[in-house]
Amino acid sequence: MKITIGDFIIKRLEEIGINHIIGVPGDYTLQFLEQIRKNGSIEFVGASNELNAAYAADGYARVNGISALSLTYGVGDLGGILGVAGSYAEHVPVIVISGAPPLYAIEHNFRVHHSLGDGNFTNMRHTYEEFTIDSSMITPDNAEEEIDRLIRLAMVHKRPVNIQVPSNISYLEIEVEDGPLKIKEPVSDSERLKSLTDQIIALYKKSIKPHVLIDLDIDRLEIKDKILELIENAQIPFAAMSTGKAILDENHPLYIGIYKGNESEEGVQEAIEHSDFLLTVSPRFIEWNSGTYSQNLPLESLVRLDLNHTFVRDQCYEAVYIKDIINVLLEKIEKNPDKKNLNDRKVEEFKVEKSKKLNQESFWKQVHPFLQEGDLIYGETGSSLKALGAMLMPKDATFISSQIWGAIGYLLPALFGSLLARPNRRQLLFIGDGSFQVTAQSLSRILYNNLNPIIFIINNDGYTIERYIMGMKADYSVLPRWKYSKLPDVLVEKNKMKTYNVHTQGELAKALEAAQDISNGILIEVHLHPEDAPEPLKVFGPEVAKFNFGPRGPKNEKPEFNPDDDNISNREDGKYAKEKDKSNEKEKKDKKFEKKYKQNKKGTGKKGNKKTEKKRKK
């Protein structure tokens, strides 16, 4: 059948379940955006800049399975690539559609705007090749083949791809095969599959202490339900890496906790590292999720599954696909009738003291019971991630963070994207003031699209995570002071979002009560002391400093505030600024007296000179 290139792209996106294309308009994309508008089957949703758009597309894909991002050439491509690289690092499939200059300009090396002005049009595509599975420029000759190939790559490998579309070709017709896009599941080599699964089952049958260790890829590769079925059938205890938090229910009777090498929850390191059968799915250890590389998985009993290959001990089996392996294991491993219950975790009861000032410990304890089954919970890099990472998530909750890429500011626009994809699901964001300021424009888009989030902004006057690594009282960790609870009225006129400004447990209790029944969103600005932090962050900061800087250089100052003091406050109340200046008071006095002493020494009188000399000695 005949179809225009632009309509063919739209058709394919619709077939794979994408209902929105997120992006920023640019002149090289406008013809395609007009096709989207006239077609009507998919909606274009604007973001305020390309970085926000890329993060929003990532958030959309995390709850929808896949997403689409529209950028213009050069300035748009590079503006969004930080977010696309994060999607690649975190295994999130995003279809990046880049509007390029007209085909004739590319083929004849015209010097145009949004380029380097040198007639070179390969650099943007080559840049994207570093952060996607593949990147290709579409022409009328290759359109059907390349569009389908790239979409298949994104769906199978769970990574971004880049489709570069010259601005003047989207209305050109091409001949394509009728029918929807076919995504063929790769098929395992039958001999390799049998040999592998026989060895896995033999190793399992000999085991006395089997365990499963999960990471984020059991979600990305769409096998979490089957992994859980295998765990329940065989009654195998399981642990999660911090990057795999809450992918399987943390309330499950067989869940034993988080594994992070030497920083594991109590009893988990012993269980995992001394297991005589350990099934894992492509774990990726970085310093943050491994207790600074202290993981020690038992090689002699390790089965490491990946998309298209598996290691059993130190032997690698190629051309075996993970879904085929799990299906065979489900068929051949016998069900264990002895039901176990290894999980005694409970949410700690918290009693509100209305007039007491909030601190990090009381805030997270008070918020914990507010979380509900099925919530989508975002924990921004920093104090929010560290606090939530140590918290028991409700049943069927989804926890989203950026633990490998670790970009601050990611989660506000990611929340925007996920709200577009799942507007009827309760979604909560916990974000620090430093992260919020990076991508604050996304709040205007949330308001503009009448979405309904619950947003907690932790206002502690700067980068608390950086303070605990180095520079506790340094100016470089201090932010401009924003009135966050006032922003909705500034960003979108006549918006209906509720806002609360909370300093005490009583004020927080009122805000949480209001948040139980909202339809236009709520923003709760939470004031905490700049030097306060969740306990896991207090451990994390010095470990990062040791890893990053070694034994040389300055040592971090310790916090001086008392977390039990009802009067602790942040810089908005003026106290932190005074506390910060205390260390400079003696130096200022010394300089003042030194100046006066020198003046008196020049002849302003013995009496004055002696008086100043006494003060100087003091």
N, C-alpha and C positions, 0 to 999 in steps of 0.2 A: 504494500500500500504506500501511497505518497503522503508525506507529512513534513512540515517544516522542522528544521533542526531544533528551534526553540520549543515547539510543541512536543517534539520527541523527548527532549530532556524532561519537560513537565510531566509527560505521560509516565516515564520511567520512575520519577520521584514519587508520583502518586501511587504507583504499583507497589513500591517497597514501604509504604506506610507513612510517607512524609506529607504533612498537611500545611506546613509553614516553611517558607524560605526566609531566613534571617539575614540581614545585611545592611549595607550603607549604599545608597544610590551614588553612581558616578557616571560620567557621560559615556564611558565605554560599555555600561551595563543597561542603559535606559531602554534600548529597543527590546531587550529581553524582558525587562520589567514590565513594559507595555504588553508583551505577550502573556505574561503571568496575570496581569490585571484583566485582560480580555478573556483569557481562558477560564478563569474563575474556579478551577478545581483546587488550586493551591493558593494560599494567601502569602503575599510578601509582607514581612513585618520589619520595620526599620529599627536600627539601633543608633545610638548617638555617636559612636565611632567604631572603627573596625575591630579594635581590641575587645570592646564590649560585645560586638556581634559574634566574634569567634568564641568567646567564653559562653555566650548565650546558646550558640549552636552546640557546644559541648554539653551544656546542661540539658538541652532538649534531647540529645542523643542518649544521654545516660538513662532517661526514663522511657524514651520511645524506641530505642534500639539503634537508630540512625538519624541523621539530620542533614540539612543543606544550608550552605553559607554562600552568600553572594558578595563579591568584592570587585572593585575596579582595579585596573592595571597599576602596577608600580606602587604608588602611595597607599592604595587600598590593600594590595597583596602584602606589603611589608608591615602595614599597620595591624593586620590580623594574624601575622605568622607566629607571634608569641603564643596566642591561644591555640593555633593549629598544632604547634610543637607540643603543647601540653596535652592535647588530645592524642597525639602519637605516643607520648610517654605513658599515658594512662590507658592506652588501648581503647580509644573511643572512635567509632567510625563517623566521619563527617565528610560530606561531598562538598568540596570547595569549588565553586563555579566562579572563575575569574574572567571578567570582561576585559578583552585585550583590544588594542588598536585595530583598525580595519585590516583585513587580510592582505590587501594590495600594499598597504603601508609596511606591513611586516615583511612581505616577500621582496620588497624593493628598498628596504632599509631607510625608510623616511625617518627624519628626526622630529619627534613629536613630544608633547607635554606628558607628564607622569612617567617619563623615561629618563635615562641619563643623558639624553640628547646626542647619542652617538650612533643611532641606527641599529643598536644591538637589542634584539628582542628574545634572546635565549636566557638572559640572566635570571629573570623572574621564575621561569619554569625550572631552571636548574636549582634555584634556591629552594623551591618547593619540593624538589626531588629529595632533598636532605631530610624533610620533615613529613613526608607522606609515603605511602606504599609506592605510588607512581604518579607522574604528572605528564599530561599530554595536551598538545594544541589540536583543537578540532578543526577540520576542514570539511567541505562537502564530500570529499573522497573517502574520508575515514570515519565520518560521524557515527554511524550506527555501530560499527565494530568497536571504536574506542570508548564511546559512552557506555556501552554495555560492559566492556571489559573492565573499566575503572570502577563502575558500581559493584560488579561482582567481587573485585579485589577488596573493596572496602567492607563488604558484607561478610566475606569469608575470613579475612585476616583481622577484622575489627580495628582498622586504622584509617586515618584520613586519606583521601585522594584529591588530586587537583585537575579539574577540567577547565582548560583555557579556551574561551570562546571569543573569536574576533567579533568586533561590534557589528559588522555589516553582514553576518551570515545567518543570524538566527531566523530570518524570514525566508531563507532559501529552502526549497523542497528537496527531499531525498527519498529514495525508495527503500523501504524497510520491510522486514517480514512482519506479517500480522500476528498478533498474539502478545501476551505479557512476557516480561523478562523472565528467563529461566535461570534459577540459581541452583546449579547442580552440587549436591554435597559430594565432596571427594570420597572415593571408595578405597578402602584399605586393601593392600596386597593380602590375599587370603592365607598364604603360608606364613607370612610375617605376623599376621594377626593371631593365628592359632598358636604359633610358637611363643609369642609374647604373652598371651593370656594364660597359656598353660603354665608358664614360669611364674606369673603373678599369683595365680591360684595356688601353686605348690608352695610358694613362699608364705602366702597367707595361712594355709592349712597348718604349717609348722609353727606358726606364731602363737604366743601366749599373751603378749601385750601389744596388739595391733592398734594403730591410731591413724587418723586422717588429719592432714594439715592443709587448710584452705587459704587461698589468696584471691586477689580481685579477678583473676581470669576465669574462675568458675562461673562468675556472673557474665563476663564479656563473651565467653565461648558458649553461653546459653546451656550450661549443663548443671546448674545448681540444684534443680529439682531431682535430677537423676543421681547426683552425688548424695543428696540427702536420702533418697530412697535406698541407695546402697548402704549408707551408714545405719539406717534404721533396720533394714533387713538383717544385717550382720551384727547389729548392736556394737558398732565400733565407736569409741570415744573420738571426738574431734576437737581440734584447737584451730584458732584463726591467727594469721598474721595481722598486724595493725592495719595494713593496707587492704585486708579482707574483712574488716570489722563489720559485723551485723549482716553480712551477705546471707549467712544461715542464722537462724533464730538463736539469740544468746540466752534465751530461756529454755532451750531444748534440754531434756534430761541428760543427753550425751555430750553436751558442750562443757569443756573443761577450762577455757579461758584463752587469753592472748599469749602467743609465743613471740618473744623478742630476744632470744639468746639469754644473756645474763640479766636482762631487764624484763623477763617474762613474769606473768602473774604467778602467785605461789603454787608450786607443785607442777606447773606446766612444763618448765624446762626439763625437769627430771623425766616426766612422762614421754615427751617427744623425743628427747635425745637418747633415751634408753628403750625406745620401742623396737620390737623385733619384726615389725612390719609397719612401714610408714608410707602411706599413699599421699602424694602431693600433686597439685596441679600448677605447673609452671611458676613456682615461687620466685620472686625477684627481690633479693636482699640488697638494700642500700643501708648506709650507716644509720638512718633514722628508724628503720623497722627491724633492725637486727641487733640492737644493743651495741652499736659500733662494731659490727662484724664479729660478734661473739657467738653467732649461731653455729651449731655443731650437729648437723643432721647425721644420723647413723647410716653411712654409706652401704654397709653390708646388708641392710634391710630396707633400703630406699627404693621406692617406685616413683619416678617423676614423669607425670604425663604432660604432654604439650599438644598443640593443635595437630601436628602431623608427624610426630616422633615421640618415642618414650625411652627413658633410661630405666633399666632394672639393674641396680647396683651400678657398675661402671660400663655395662653393655648397652649400646644404643640400637634401637629398632626403628628403622626408617619406613616411610609409606604406611604408617598405621595411624588412623585418625581417632581422635579422642572419643567421639560419640560412639563409634563402633566398639571401642575397647570397653566403655562403660556398659553398653548393651550386653556384651558377652559376660562381663562380670556379674551383672544383675541376673543373668540367666543361670550361671553356673555356681555362684556362691550360695550356699544353703542359708535359709533364714534361721536366725538364732531365736529360740522361743524365750530365752531368759532375758527379760526386760531389765535394763539398768537405769538407775537415777543417780547421776554423779554431780548434779547441779543444785546447789542450795543457795544461790544468789537471791537477794531480796533488795528492794528499794528501801533505803533508810528513811524512817519517818522523821519529818522535820516540823518543829513547832515554831511558828512565826512569833517573833517579838517585835511588835509594830513600830516602836520608836527606834529600834536599833539600826545603826548604819549598816549598809550592805558591805560585805567584803567577798573576795573570790570564793572562799569556802562556803559561806552561807548562801550566796547567789545560786551556785550550782546545785546545792542540796534543795533549795526551795523550788528551783525550776524542774528538777528531775521528775517529781510526780505529775507535773503538767504534761509531760510527753505521753502520747497515746499510741495504742496499737495502730499500725498502718501509716504512721506519720512518715513524711519525707524530711529528714533532718540534715541540715547543712552545717558543717563545722569548719569555719575559715582557719587557714594556717595561722598559728599563734596560740594564744591562751585558750580560745574556744575549742580548737582541735584537741589540745592536750587534755582539757577538762572532759570533753565529750568522749574522747578515746578511752578514758578510764571509767566511763559510766555505762551501766547496764541499759541497753536499748530495749524498748518495748517489742513485743511480738510483731512480726511482719513490718517493722519499721525499716526504712532504707536510709543508710547513713552515707552521705556524699562529702568528700573532701578532695584535696589535691595534695596527696602525701608524697608522691614521687616527683612531680614537677614543682610543687610547693610555691606556686605564684600567689602572692598576696593580691587581693582584689578580684580573684577569680569567681568567688561564690555569689556575689550580688548579681552580676549578669547571668551566671549559670542558673540562679534561681528564676530569673526572668524567662530564660528558655524553657526550664522545666514547667513553669506555670502555664506557658503557652501550650505545652504538650499535654499536661494533666491538670487543667484548671480546677477540677473538682476534688483534688486530693489535698489534704491539709499539709502545708509545707512551711517549715520553720527554718529561719536563718539566724545563726549566731556569728556575728562579725565584729571585729575590733575597729576602732576609729581609724587606725592607720590603713587597714585594708579597705575600709569603706571609701576613704578619700581617693583611692586609686581609680575606682570605677563608679563613682557616685552618680554619674549621669543615668545609670541603669534604673535608679529609683524613679526617675521621671518617666521612663518607658513602662515600668510596672504600673504607675499611676495612670498614664495615658491610655493603657489597654485595659483598665478597670479590673486588674487582677487582685488576688486576695491572699497575700502572704502574712506571716507573723515574723516580724524582724526585730531582733534584739541587737542593738548597737552597744558594744562594750566601750564606754568612754572612759579611758584611763590615761588620757593625755599623752598618747604616743605609742611607740613600738615596744610593748612590754617584753615580747620574745627576744628582741635585740638587747634590751636592758639586761636580761639575765644571761646573755652571752658575753656582752662587754659594754661598758659605758653606762652603768646604772644611773648616774646623774648627768650624763653628757647631753649637750644641747642637740646633737644629731638625732636623738631618739624622741625629741619633742615635736609636736605637730602644731600648726595653726589651730586655734580654738574655733570650732564650728558649733552652732546651735542645731544639733542634728534633729531634734524633735520639731523644729520650725521648718525644716526643709520641704516637706510635702506642699505646704502652702506657697512656698517660693517657686517650686519647680512646676507645678500644675495647678492652675487656678480652679477653684471650686471642686477640688478633689474631696473624697469622703473618707480618706484614711484616718483612723484614730491615732493619736499620738500621746505618749506618756513620758514624763521625765522623772526617773525614780532614783532616790538616794537611800531609802530605808526599806526594811522588810515589809512594812505595812503598805508603803506606796507600791512596791512590786506586787504584793498580794492583790491589790485593786486592779492593777494592769493585767495580771494573769486572769482574773475573773472576767474582765472585759474581753480578753482575747478568746474566751471560750465560745463566744457567739458573735462572729464578725462576718461581714460580707464584702467589705471594701478594703480589707487589710488593716494592720496595726503596726506601728513602729514604737518600740519601747527603748528609750535611751537610758542606759544603766550606768550610773556614776560609781566608779571604783577607784581606789588609790593607785597612783602610777607605779608604785613599787610592790604592789600585791600581785600574786600570780597563783594559779592552781599548783598543787604540789608536784604533779608530773613535770610541769614546766620548770620548776625550781631545780629539778634533777637534770632535765634536758639541757638547759642553758649552759651550765659548766661543762657538761660532756661535749657539747658542740665547740665550746671555746678550746678545750683540750685538743680536740680533733683538728680544728682549723688552724690554731696558732702555735701549738706546742708549748714548751716551758718558758720561752723567752717573752719579753714584752710586758705590758702593764697587766695587773690583776684587777678583776672586777670588784667594785665596792659592794658591800653588803647592804641590803635594805635596812633602814633604821626605824621604820614605823612599827607600831604595835597593832597587829590585825584585830585585837580585841578592844581597841580603843573606839568608843562610840563616836568620837569626834574626828576620826580620820576623814579626809576629804581630798578632792583633787584640785588641780590648778584653777578650775573655774571659781572656786571659793577663795582663792588667793593664798591658801596655806602652802601648797606645794612649791609655789614660786619662792616663798619665804624660806622653806626648808632647804630648797636647792641652793639658796644664796648663803646659808649659814656657813658653809665651808669657805666662802670667800670673805667673810666679815673680818677675820683676823688680818688677812692679807691687805684688805682695804685700809684698815686702821693703821697698820704698819707703814703703808705708803704715805698716808696722811701725816703721821707724826714725823716721818723721815723728811718730808718736804718742809714742814715747819721748823724742824731742827736745823736744816741747812740755811733756811732764811734767817733764823736767830743767830746762827754762827757768823753770818755776814755783818752783824752789828745792830741787831734790833734790841739789845739789852741783855745783861747777865741774868736778871731775874727770870725773864721769859725763857732764856736758854736753859737754865737749871730746871725750871718747871717741865719743859719739854723733854729734857734729858731723863728725868725721873719716869715720865710716861713712856718714853721710848724703851727704857730698860724693862719696864713692866711688860 
